[in-house]
Amino acid sequence: MSTALVVEDSLTEMQILIGCLQQAGINVLIAQSGEEALATVMKQKPDVIVLDVVLPGCSGFEVCRRLKAEVATNQIPIVMCSTKGSEMDRFWGMKQGADAYIAKPINQEEFVNTIKQFIKH
């Protein structure tokens, strides 16, 4: 079974994302800060990371940049998922190495389809 790491500091948003992923048959790990996300990725090596931009500690952009800079983690797909949905935010997220960028509130079907694209069966 595939595993996704959801990095989100809003409990409500996290519950929505977890629900979508679990319904799609995907295991879910959670982290509520950038630092926690980095530590979890090193230990667990998820198949895909769903990453909020606005986080306590280091931002999602920073987490993305760090993970994509490391040989051990640069192959893990990162889907940024944020209320910061302007073209500039999207551009900046992709420039940091994100593999996809979804604006909140999410379209649940689009979200699950995007995640599934990155999971190698």
Number of C-alpha atoms within 10 A of each C-alpha: 8 14 19 23 23 25 28 27 18 12 10 9 16 18 13 13 21 19 15 16 21 14 10 14 12 20 16 18 17 18 19 19 21 26 16 14 23 17 11 17 20 12 8 11 15 21 21 25 28 25 29 30 24 19 19 13 12 15 17 28 23 15 23 27 17 15 23 19 14 10 8 12 16 15 13 19 24 27 25 25 28 24 14 18 15 11 9 10 17 19 13 14 26 18 13 18 20 25 18 17 24 21 17 14 12 16 10 14 10 11 20 18 11 16 21 16 11 17 17 8 7
